[in-house]
Amino acid sequence: MAETSIDSLKAVLAQKRASAEAQGQAIRFLKASGASPSEVESTLNSLKAMKVEVEVLSKELNSRVSENGGGNRDAFRQGVVNALERRLFYIPSFKIYRGVAGLYDYGPPGCAVKSNVLGFWREHFVLVENMLEVDCPCVTPEVVLKASGHVDKFTDLMVKDEKTGTCYRADHLLKDFCKDKLEKDLTLPEEKAMEYKRVMATLDDLSAKELGSKLKEYGIVAPDTKNPLSDPYPFNLMFATSIGPSGLSPGYMRPETAQGIFVNFKDLYYYNGNKLPFAAAQIGQAFRNEISPRQGLLRVREFTLAEIEHFVDPDDKSHPKFKDVSNLEFFMYPRDEQKEAKPFKKLQLGDAVKKGIINNETLGYFMGRTYLFMTSLGIDKERLRFRQHMANEMAHYAADCWDAEIESSYGWIECVGIADRSAYDLRAHTEKSGVQLVAQEKFAEPREVEKLVITPSKKEVGLVFKGNQKKVIEALEVMKEAEAMEVKANLEAKGEVEFFVCTLGQSVTLTKNMVSISKEKKKEHQKVFTPSVIEPSFGIGRIIYCLFEHSFYTRPNKAGDEQCNVFKFPPLVAPIKCTVFPLIQKPEYEEVAKLISKALTRARISHKIDITGTSIGKRYARTDELGVPFAITVDSSNSVTVRERDSKDQVRVSVDEVAAVVKDVTDGDSTWADILSRYPLHSSSSSDE
Amino acid sequence: MAETSIDSLKAVLAQKRASAEAQGQAIRFLKASGASPSEVESTLNSLKAMKVEVEVLSKELNSRVSENGGGNRDAFRQGVVNALERRLFYIPSFKIYRGVAGLYDYGPPGCAVKSNVLGFWREHFVLVENMLEVDCPCVTPEVVLKASGHVDKFTDLMVKDEKTGTCYRADHLLKDFCKDKLEKDLTLPEEKAMEYKRVMATLDDLSAKELGSKLKEYGIVAPDTKNPLSDPYPFNLMFATSIGPSGLSPGYMRPETAQGIFVNFKDLYYYNGNKLPFAAAQIGQAFRNEISPRQGLLRVREFTLAEIEHFVDPDDKSHPKFKDVSNLEFFMYPRDEQKEAKPFKKLQLGDAVKKGIINNETLGYFMGRTYLFMTSLGIDKERLRFRQHMANEMAHYAADCWDAEIESSYGWIECVGIADRSAYDLRAHTEKSGVQLVAQEKFAEPREVEKLVITPSKKEVGLVFKGNQKKVIEALEVMKEAEAMEVKANLEAKGEVEFFVCTLGQSVTLTKNMVSISKEKKKEHQKVFTPSVIEPSFGIGRIIYCLFEHSFYTRPNKAGDEQCNVFKFPPLVAPIKCTVFPLIQKPEYEEVAKLISKALTRARISHKIDITGTSIGKRYARTDELGVPFAITVDSSNSVTVRERDSKDQVRVSVDEVAAVVKDVTDGDSTWADILSRYPLHSSSSSDE
C-alpha cells in the first residue's frame, strides 16, 4: 500500500510541476506580449503558490521514500534476496518443515563468506592488537545473567490477542498504526500528523503503561483477527532452559558473548601479567527469542557476535596507537547534530576526539579500526556512518556510545556498537559473586592522599534517635565529600544542623557531639580500582547482509536481452576465489584444468572447477552471481586466460604461473592493475560472453 | 581408594620378588656349598611356587593399573591439567560463581589451538574435497528432532535419591559398585568376580528394568546419603527450550549438527548440479544435558562438532581418491578381533577394504583421511586406533561403523565416529516432512527391468475374510519377491496356501482367485533412490584434550632442580608460533624486537613479545609450557637467534630475514632440519637456560 501512495504522490507532483512550468511559460509570453503589470503579477502569484506546493509535495515524497525504503528499495532488496536464496547464500532454516521465523542457515557460499569475514576479524583485531581470545559456552546459569541485568531487564513489551493468544510486540503495533495513518490518510490534520510522528520518534521511551494507554486511545486491535488486545507486559527475550536433570538449575542461552569475558576478568588480567590496558575478544553464537521477528535477515533469533572488551584505567583512556588512525575521515553523526536535526557529516577522527565529540582516544581508536574493517570488507564508505547515542539511549552508566550504522534497503542499520560502559559490568559481577574484579597499580613512589574520615558517635546518636540510630549512622557514613564538609562547617558555626536521612524520609537535627568529620592525609602505595571497559560489539550477520546489498549490481548480458546479477566482493571475502573451466569440452583442456586445480589447492585457494559443456558466457554469469573475482579459462595446453569479474578484462598467463598469479592478487599482494601491467591483455572477442 | 589398593599390591609384589631373589641366592649357595639334592630340590620347589605367585600378582597389578588409569596415569593427568589450567588453556566456566559441571571455557592459548585445529579441519576436508559447508542454528524445532529420533531415544537412564532428589546415572552407580567390589573385596569368589565383570561389559545393553533389578539385587543406594533410589527412568539429554513467546513451539538445542545438513539435502543436491556423490560439512556447537558429567574435559555439556555427511549411491560406494590413501597402515580393531578378545593390529587400509573388513571404499577413504588429520595435529600414531562397532553397538540401519579412538589417561577415548548410516536419516525426514529427499539418476539408455506385480482381489478376499479384508490385502501387497514367488508356486500347484498375516497374528488360507502374482518387464529411464550417507563426525574438544596429553612432557631445567613442562605442539596447532625477546633490557634491543614483531604481524604469524627483565631461561620455560615452537632472542642489532623448543637448538639469523624464516618453518614449507642446514648454529652457552 505504501508504494501505491508514493506512486500517486509522484504523479501529483509531476502534474503540479508541469503546471508550474506552463505557468512560467505563460508569464514569459504575457511579458513578451506587453500584458499589464497587474495581469503579470496575478499570474506570478499563482506561480509562487504553485512552487510552494511543489516544494511541500516534494519534501513529503522524499521523506516517505526514505522512511519506508521506497519502491525502488523494495525492488532492489527483492533482487538481492532472490539471488542470495537461489545461490544458497542463505536458506530459511528447517525449510522442509515450513521453517521457523528468525532462523536462517548459511548455505555453502554464505558460509564461506562468513568464515572469511570472521577470519579477517580475527586477524584485524585479535592478531594485530594481541587480544586475548576466549571461547565460552552458550548455556549460561541464571546467576550470571541476573548479575548482568538480563534476567530482569532484557525484555520487550508484548500484547496478546485476547481470544487466540497470538503475540505481538506492542511497539510494533503502535508504530504500524501511526505509519499507516501518515501514509494513507490524506485528510489527516497537521496536528494529528505531528502527534503520530512524535509517537513514532519516542516509541523506545514509552513505559508499559504509556504504551497500553496509547493502544487503547487509538483503538488498536489484533491485526489479523481484529480481536481486542491484552495490556502490554514484558517478555524476556532469552531462551530459557534447565541445566542438569534436577530442574533446579535454571539457565539461558546467552544473549551476548560479553559476560563470558567479564566473569573471567581476574584470570585474564593475571594472564596479561597484571597489567592494563588489555583487550579480550570472543566470537560466538548469541540468542534472542524475538517476539515476532521482522526485517528478514537483520532481525534473527540466533546470530554470531564478535565482541571485544578492552579494559582500561578509568583515569587514562589514551591509546598508544591512536595516531595510526587519527587522520581518518568518515561520516559521524554526533549527538548535537541529531538533536538539531542536522545531517551527519564527515569529520576527522583526531579532531573529533580533540574537540570532545568522542569521549576518549580508546573509543576513537576502535571507531577508526572498525571503519577500516568495514571498508576492507567492501562496505561502501558513503553508506557507513557512526551515530552517537543520545543521552536517553545510553545506559545510565555508559560514558559514551557510537553505533556503526550501514545504510541498506531497510534504512540505517546498527551493525556495530562501540560503547564505553565504564566500570558497570565488573562491579555488577564483583557484587554478585563476592570475587573482587579489580586492578591494582603500584606507585613508583608512595603518594600522599587526603581522605575524608567520618566517625559518627554511636552512643550520642543512639541517645537521641533511639530505634533510628542505625539509619542515621548509615546516612552519615555514606555522605559525599561536599555534603560532609558542609555539615562540618555548619556544626562548627552553629553547633547543630538539619540533616536529611533518606531511609527515614525526613530530616533530623544533628548536634556537634554526634559526628566527627575530618580530612586526613594518608600515604598510599598503590591504587586499587575497577577498570572501565570499552566494548566494540559486532553483529556479524548484519554486517554480512549489508555487505551483500552493497556488493550487488546487475548488468546486461552480451546479447542485451537479460540482466545478470553480480556480487562485487573483494577477494578477501569472496566465497570462492577462482573458477577453472576448459573453453570447450576437450580431454587435453580438462587435463590442464585439473592440473591448475591441484596447484590452486596446494596454494590453499578455494576454487571450483566446471567441466560441463555449458557456454562460457553462462559459466561466467554463474560465477559472477556467486561473486567469484577471477575465472581461469583453459583454451590451450600451455597458456590460459584470467578474467576479472567487474571489468571483464582478461590477461593471458602461462599454465605454470597461473596459480601463483591468482594467489598473489587474492592475498592482496598485487592489485588487478599490477596484473594487467605484467601480462598481455587477451581480447575476449573469441568467447561468447 | 583404588590407588591405595594398587599401592598395597605393589608392596606385596616387591616383597615377594625380594623373597624370590633371596631364595634364588640361597639355592646358588646351597649348590655351591654341596648341599644334598633333595635339600636343593625342596628349596627349588618353594622358589617355583613363589615365582608363580609373583607372576599372578604382577598380572593382577597390570590389569588394575590399566583398568583405572593407574597411579601413574592419574599423576600424569594431574600434571597436564595443572599446566592447562595455570596457562589458561581451559577455565572452568563461570568460575567466580563456583562453575557449572560439564562447562569449560577455552582461555587464550586454548582458543588459539581450537581455532588452528578447526582451520586445518576446514582445509583438510572442506577445501581439499570441495565439500559444501553449511552453518545452521543451534535452536531446533521439535519436529526435526522427532523425525531424527532424538526426542524419543536420546536418553540416559537416571535414578533419583528418594529423599533428596539428587540425580544419578543408573549405569554409573552399577559400574562403580562392580568396580569397587572387584578392586577392594580381596575375598571375592571367582564366580562373583566373573559376574561383576560381565555386568560391566554389558552395561550399555541393559534395559531400564534390568538395570533396576540389578541395582535392587546388589542393594545399591545413593552414594552420598545412603538413601534408597528410585527405579531407573529415561532422561532426555537435550536442553529443552521454547521458540517464540507463545510457549506453544517446543524446541531444543541441537545434540549434533548433522540434522541441519539432512533437512537441506534437496537444496544441496541441486547446488551440486543434481549429481552424486557429494559431501556437506558443518562445524558448530552441540549440546548434551548430561545427568552428572564426569571425566573432566571429555564429557561436557556443550562442545564443538565438525561433521561431514557424504551422500552416495547405495549401489556404488567406491571412491575415486581411495588409491591416495590405500597404502596407509595403521591400527585397526575389527569386530572379529574384539569378539575373540585378540589385540588390535596394524592393517593396510587397501587390504582391509579388499578383504571386506571395512565395508566400502568411501568409508575406508574417510578413515585414511582421518588418520592423516589426527597425526598431522600431533596425535601419536601408536596411541590411535580405529575400532569397529560390534553388531549390537550399531544402530539397526547402519551398514558399518568405525570409531577413531585415542589412548589417553582415561583409557581409549572415542573422538571420531565414521559411520555408514545407509538411507536412514533422509528417509526419516522424507517421511516426517512429506518432502522427497531423493536422488535421480538418468540412464544413458532406458533399461529393461523386471518388476514384481501383486494384485489382490478385494472382492474375493472380502467375501472370505470379512472384517479382516484390509489386513490380509496389506500383508499380500508387502510380500518380498521370494515369498511372493513361493505363494504363487504353491497356489498354482495346490490351488491354496497357508499365509501368515502378522497384523492378525495368525495364518489364513489363501485360494487361487484371491491374488494374482506376476513378474512384468518394464522400461525405466531413470532410477530414483534415497542416497546412503557416510558420516564422519569429529568431537573437536576431545581431540584437543587428547592432543594436549600426547604433546605434554617434562624435562629438568639447567640447574636440574626443577621439572619444566613442555607442550610439543607442531607449528600447525601451536597457539602462538613464536616469541620475541631482547636478551637483556636495552633500548636498542627493544627497538629491534618491536621491528621483528611488526614484520611477524605483516606475515600473519601470531607471536608474543616479552620485554620484561625476567631471566632468559625463565622466559624460555614460560613459552615451552605454552607450546610455542620458536623463540627469537635479540642479542645484537643486526642478527638474532632462533631457538627450537624441543631440541633447544639455536641458529643465528639476520634481523631482516628472521620473520620469513619463522613463517617458512611455521607454514610447513621448511623443516627445522632445513633451517639448521641453512643457518649457523648458535651455542647457547651464553644464555642461562
Interface residues (C-beta under 8 A of the other chain):
Chain A: L88 I91 S93 F94 K95 I96 Y97 V100 A101 L103 Y104 D105 Y106 G107 P108 G110 C111 A112 K114 S115 R122 E123 L127 V128 N130 L132 E133 V134 D135 C136 P137 C138 V139 T140 P141 V143 V144 M158 G165 T166 C167 F235 F239 A240 T241 S242 I243 G244 P245 S246 L248 S249 G251 M253 G260 V263 N264 K266 D267 L268 Y271 G273 A280 Q285 F287 N289 E290 I291 S292 R301 E302 H429 K432 S433 V435 L437 T601 R604 S606 K608 T612
Chain B: L88 I91 S93 F94 K95 I96 Y97 V100 A101 L103 Y104 D105 Y106 G107 P108 G110 C111 A112 K114 S115 R122 E123 L127 V128 N130 L132 E133 V134 D135 C136 P137 C138 V139 T140 P141 V143 V144 M158 G165 T166 C167 F235 F239 A240 T241 S242 I243 G244 P245 S246 L248 S249 G251 M253 G260 V263 N264 K266 D267 L268 Y271 G273 A280 Q285 F287 N289 E290 I291 S292 R301 E302 H429 K432 S433 V435 L437 T601 R604 S606 K608 T612
